[in-house]
């Protein structure tokens, strides 16, 4: 994957996390747009492995439950769907 493609993928993942997933409501509170940056790399790795939507959703749920201590809802499925549709390589 070319550097520009990798950067675009990383940015797209961050946008989706903030706009669709946002389990702690950062966007609604006007919080920092980089709140979920620490999760981008693990998701990009999954996308590069070309895992399916269900695996991405499971990973997002695990992040929310284990690292944030909260459960997620339909927003996780929507985010996983959008992430799985990103063009990889």
PEZI-V540832 format. One record per residue. N is the residue number from 0. SS is DSSP state (H for helix, E for strand, C for the rest). NEAR is the number of other C-alpha atoms within 10 Angstrom. D_FIRST is the distance of its C-alpha to the first C-alpha in whole Angstrom. Layout:
n = <N	N>
ss = <SS	SS>
near = <NEAR	NEAR>
d_first = <D_FIRST	D_FIRST>
This chain:
n = <0	1	2	3	4	5	6	7	8	9	10	11	12	13	14	15	16	17	18	19	20	21	22	23	24	25	26	27	28	29	30	31	32	33	34	35	36	37	38	39	40	41	42	43	44	45	46	47	48	49	50	51	52	53	54	55	56	57	58	59	60	61	62	63	64	65	66	67	68	69	70	71	72	73	74	75	76	77	78	79	80	81	82	83	84	85	86	87	88>
ss = <C	C	H	H	H	H	H	H	H	H	H	H	H	H	H	H	H	H	H	H	H	C	C	C	C	H	H	H	H	C	C	C	C	C	C	C	H	H	H	H	H	H	H	H	H	H	H	H	C	C	C	C	H	H	H	H	H	H	H	H	H	H	H	H	H	H	H	H	C	C	C	C	C	H	H	H	H	H	H	H	H	H	H	H	C	C	C	C	C>
near = <9	8	8	9	13	15	12	14	21	16	14	17	24	25	17	16	27	22	16	19	24	19	22	15	12	16	15	10	8	8	10	10	14	12	15	17	15	10	15	17	13	11	20	19	11	16	23	15	10	14	12	15	19	13	15	22	21	14	18	23	21	16	17	19	14	11	9	12	10	13	14	19	10	10	17	23	20	16	23	25	16	16	25	20	12	12	12	15	11>
d_first = <0	4	7	8	6	6	10	11	10	12	15	15	16	18	20	20	22	24	25	25	26	28	30	32	32	31	30	34	35	34	32	29	26	24	26	23	20	21	20	16	15	16	16	12	12	14	12	9	12	13	17	19	21	24	22	20	24	25	23	24	27	27	26	29	31	31	30	31	34	34	34	32	32	31	29	27	27	26	23	22	22	20	17	17	17	14	11	8	5>
